[in-house]
Amino acid sequence: MTAVVHPRRSHLAAYHVRQREKADAELAPLLDEAARMRAAGATWEEVAAHCRSLGFVGRSGRPVTTSALYQIARRRRPGL
């Protein structure tokens, strides 16, 4: 027997879309600053240090690390 799949999107899929949109809105200022500094030739370490000095934090509320910033940028802004 096969399960019947509903043609509509599931509530869980809609929830994930909303969560992604919320994360994009929360991270936009951080990524804008990172893009500005990277365009000026700064390294990822310099960008992360500058963002920490400005008080930017990750979604967990902790100061942003170089690794986290790089991963966020690659996922949300591939050309950065």
Backbone as CSV, one residue per row, in Angstrom:
resi,resn,N_x,N_y,N_z,CA_x,CA_y,CA_z,C_x,C_y,C_z
1,MET,0.823,-1.174,0.000,0.000,0.000,0.000,0.874,1.248,0.000
2,THR,0.490,2.225,-0.762,1.262,3.466,-0.798,0.482,4.566,-0.112
3,ALA,1.218,5.477,0.462,0.581,6.601,1.140,0.136,7.634,0.113
4,VAL,-0.960,8.263,0.397,-1.462,9.317,-0.481,-0.784,10.619,-0.075
5,VAL,-0.163,11.257,-1.031,0.524,12.520,-0.764,-0.379,13.655,-1.203
6,HIS,-0.578,14.574,-0.310,-1.416,15.718,-0.619,-0.677,16.662,-1.555
7,PRO,-1.347,17.229,-2.549,-0.656,18.133,-3.473,-0.258,19.465,-2.827
8,ARG,-0.903,19.816,-1.725,-0.561,21.075,-1.056,0.709,20.918,-0.246
9,ARG,1.354,22.048,0.008,2.548,22.015,0.853,2.139,21.735,2.291
10,SER,2.977,21.065,2.989,2.656,20.730,4.374,2.825,21.954,5.270
11,HIS,2.235,21.877,6.439,2.380,22.957,7.412,3.828,23.078,7.851
12,LEU,4.519,21.957,7.923,5.919,21.977,8.326,6.777,22.710,7.298
13,ALA,6.514,22.498,6.026,7.265,23.195,4.976,7.022,24.701,5.064
14,ALA,5.791,25.094,5.313,5.475,26.517,5.446,6.173,27.110,6.669
15,TYR,6.240,26.342,7.740,6.939,26.783,8.947,8.415,27.029,8.648
16,HIS,9.036,26.107,7.910,10.452,26.260,7.579,10.692,27.483,6.700
17,VAL,9.786,27.766,5.804,9.905,28.964,4.966,9.850,30.210,5.843
18,ARG,8.916,30.252,6.781,8.811,31.411,7.684,10.065,31.564,8.531
19,GLN,10.604,30.451,9.024,11.821,30.508,9.841,13.012,31.020,9.027
20,ARG,13.113,30.586,7.766,14.193,31.064,6.896,14.070,32.559,6.648
21,GLU,12.845,33.028,6.402,12.621,34.453,6.168,12.965,35.265,7.416
22,LYS,12.609,34.745,8.579,12.928,35.420,9.836,14.444,35.498,10.029
23,ALA,15.142,34.406,9.754,16.605,34.386,9.882,17.242,35.359,8.903
24,ASP,16.724,35.407,7.682,17.261,36.343,6.691,17.116,37.781,7.175
25,ALA,15.969,38.107,7.753,15.747,39.466,8.249,16.670,39.787,9.422
26,GLU,16.888,38.815,10.312,17.757,39.037,11.472,19.218,39.183,11.070
27,LEU,19.634,38.457,10.047,21.043,38.441,9.662,21.399,39.467,8.593
28,ALA,20.413,40.126,8.008,20.674,41.071,6.919,21.662,42.177,7.303
29,PRO,21.510,42.858,8.457,22.474,43.917,8.790,23.906,43.391,8.931
30,LEU,24.051,42.219,9.524,25.372,41.602,9.674,25.979,41.308,8.309
31,LEU,25.194,40.742,7.416,25.702,40.391,6.094,25.965,41.628,5.240
32,ASP,25.177,42.687,5.434,25.442,43.942,4.716,26.795,44.514,5.122
33,GLU,27.065,44.512,6.419,28.353,45.011,6.918,29.496,44.130,6.432
34,ALA,29.287,42.826,6.440,30.318,41.905,5.954,30.592,42.136,4.473
35,ALA,29.558,42.343,3.692,29.733,42.587,2.257,30.500,43.879,2.017
36,ARG,30.182,44.911,2.795,30.874,46.193,2.645,32.360,46.037,2.940
37,MET,32.678,45.349,4.022,34.087,45.180,4.392,34.831,44.265,3.431
38,ARG,34.178,43.190,2.987,34.831,42.284,2.037,35.111,43.003,0.720
39,ALA,34.203,43.898,0.314,34.417,44.667,-0.916,35.622,45.598,-0.773
40,ALA,35.891,46.019,0.471,37.040,46.894,0.737,38.334,46.095,0.882
41,GLY,38.249,44.766,0.807,39.447,43.933,0.845,39.787,43.334,2.194
42,ALA,38.878,43.398,3.153,39.141,42.843,4.485,39.057,41.321,4.457
43,THR,39.822,40.685,5.330,39.756,39.227,5.458,38.535,38.864,6.303
44,TRP,38.177,37.571,6.290,37.040,37.128,7.096,37.304,37.352,8.582
45,GLU,38.549,37.173,9.014,38.888,37.392,10.422,38.678,38.857,10.799
46,GLU,39.098,39.764,9.921,38.911,41.196,10.182,37.436,41.564,10.196
47,VAL,36.686,40.984,9.280,35.246,41.257,9.222,34.563,40.781,10.502
48,ALA,34.880,39.564,10.939,34.258,39.022,12.150,34.622,39.859,13.372
49,ALA,35.884,40.260,13.486,36.304,41.083,14.625,35.574,42.423,14.616
50,HIS,35.447,43.018,13.445,34.747,44.301,13.330,33.269,44.149,13.707
51,CYS,32.643,43.081,13.221,31.226,42.856,13.528,31.013,42.614,15.019
52,ARG,31.940,41.891,15.649,31.849,41.699,17.108,31.980,43.037,17.826
53,SER,32.888,43.893,17.346,33.080,45.191,18.006,31.844,46.081,17.863
54,LEU,31.075,45.857,16.795,29.833,46.611,16.604,28.668,46.019,17.396
55,GLY,28.896,44.850,18.001,27.859,44.236,18.824,26.988,43.226,18.105
56,PHE,27.353,42.862,16.891,26.571,41.850,16.181,26.724,40.499,16.867
57,VAL,25.616,39.793,16.943,25.621,38.446,17.517,24.914,37.515,16.545
58,GLY,25.162,36.227,16.708,24.471,35.230,15.901,23.056,35.042,16.409
59,ARG,22.331,34.149,15.792,20.950,33.908,16.201,20.859,33.323,17.594
60,SER,21.941,32.710,18.074,21.937,32.136,19.420,22.159,33.197,20.490
61,GLY,22.551,34.404,20.069,22.832,35.468,21.023,24.297,35.567,21.393
62,ARG,25.111,34.672,20.880,26.552,34.695,21.156,27.264,35.558,20.125
63,PRO,28.435,36.091,20.480,29.205,36.865,19.497,29.516,36.008,18.269
64,VAL,29.462,36.623,17.117,29.666,35.889,15.871,31.141,35.499,15.720
65,THR,31.374,34.265,15.312,32.741,33.793,15.088,33.059,33.899,13.600
66,THR,34.342,33.827,13.290,34.761,33.885,11.890,34.135,32.743,11.105
67,SER,34.190,31.550,11.659,33.642,30.378,10.979,32.139,30.516,10.747
68,ALA,31.416,30.939,11.761,29.964,31.089,11.631,29.618,32.155,10.598
69,LEU,30.341,33.273,10.626,30.085,34.347,9.670,30.324,33.859,8.243
70,TYR,31.414,33.155,8.038,31.740,32.630,6.713,30.661,31.658,6.230
71,GLN,30.210,30.770,7.113,29.181,29.797,6.735,27.849,30.471,6.435
72,ILE,27.492,31.467,7.241,26.248,32.209,7.003,26.318,32.910,5.656
73,ALA,27.445,33.554,5.392,27.602,34.290,4.137,27.542,33.355,2.933
74,ARG,28.174,32.203,3.025,28.155,31.258,1.897,26.753,30.731,1.642
75,ARG,25.995,30.523,2.707,24.647,29.974,2.547,23.657,31.041,2.079
76,ARG,23.726,32.220,2.654,22.703,33.229,2.392,23.072,34.225,1.303
77,ARG,24.375,34.426,1.079,24.837,35.330,0.016,26.021,34.687,-0.694
78,PRO,25.757,33.770,-1.611,26.827,32.975,-2.228,27.953,33.784,-2.867
79,GLY,27.707,34.952,-3.394,28.755,35.727,-4.056,29.659,36.485,-3.115
80,LEU,29.370,36.458,-1.833,30.135,37.244,-0.857,31.442,36.556,-0.605
